[in-house]
Amino acid sequence: MCKDPLEKTDVDDETSSSGEDDDPELRELEERDNIVMKYEKGPESKDIDPWENPEFDVYAKMDRFGFVHKDPNEATEEERANRRRIAKEVKRESKWLAMDQAWKKGRLPKKLEERTWKGIPEKLRLKVWPRLLGAYELKEARPNLYQELLKRALLVSRDIKQIDLDINRTYRDHLAFRRRYDVK
């Protein structure tokens, strides 16, 4: 006897889902809200598994960018090249600091474009890039713009889940991201 494929059985009732569960947009909204909630609660939340927040001696093994390395004593060729690059960057910093003094007085330095192409020293990027982009003027014109954009992103961003996945699998050996759902 052939069973009717459209006939419901007890097994079908348990495995089938409601129309709401099948809606990918609703599921995506729930996932995004869940991720945002976990970041708001922070890494100390009871919802976080212990394996997501590994504890280890990070400062002895951390490089200057915040990434944690397995053996801090191992000096590779890359590290020696890094030291040479840092020495060169220190020289550039002094030139940029001198140029910054003229820039503060309202004069656009002649070598600004050339030195920008060569590279802005890491220590000065936080100071130079906003000035180059006119961020200070924009911040004065719209003081709450960043907070408005942040609130809007938390409500409508479709990328929250992907960002959370990427951070979790890519930057777990970075000091700023080693604790899951930590925004500090």
C-alpha positions, 0 to 999 in steps of 0.5 A: 500500500502506497502512502500519500506523500501529502498526508501528515504524520507525527514525525512530520509535525516534529520536524516541520517548522512554522512559517516564521522559522522558515523566513530567512529575513526574520532569522537574520534579524534574530541572529543579528539581535542576539549578536548585538545583545552578546556584545552589549552584555560583554565577555563576562556574560553567563552565555559565553563558553569558557573556551571563547575567552582563553587566558594566557600570558599575553603581554610577554608574547604580544607584538607592537600591533597587539598580536600574540605570538607563540615564542616571544624569544624567537628573533626572525629575519622579519623581526630584524627587518622590522627593527630597521624599518622602525629606525627609519620611521623614527627619522620620518617622525621627526620630519613630520613633527617639524612639518606639523608645527608649520601646519598648525600655524595655518600654512600647508607644508610643501612636502606634505603630499610627498611625505604622505605618499612615502608613508605617515609614521604610525604614531602620527596617523591618528593625528594626521589622517583626520586632519587630511580628511577634514574630520575635525570640521565635520565633527564640529558641523555634526557632533552626533553623527557618529552616534547616529550612524552607530545606532542605525548600523545596530538596527539595520546592518546586514553585516553584523553576523559576518563581522562577528564570524570574521573577528572570531576566526581571524583576530583571536590572537589579537589583544583587542579581540581575544575575549569574545563579545568584548567591546572595551 
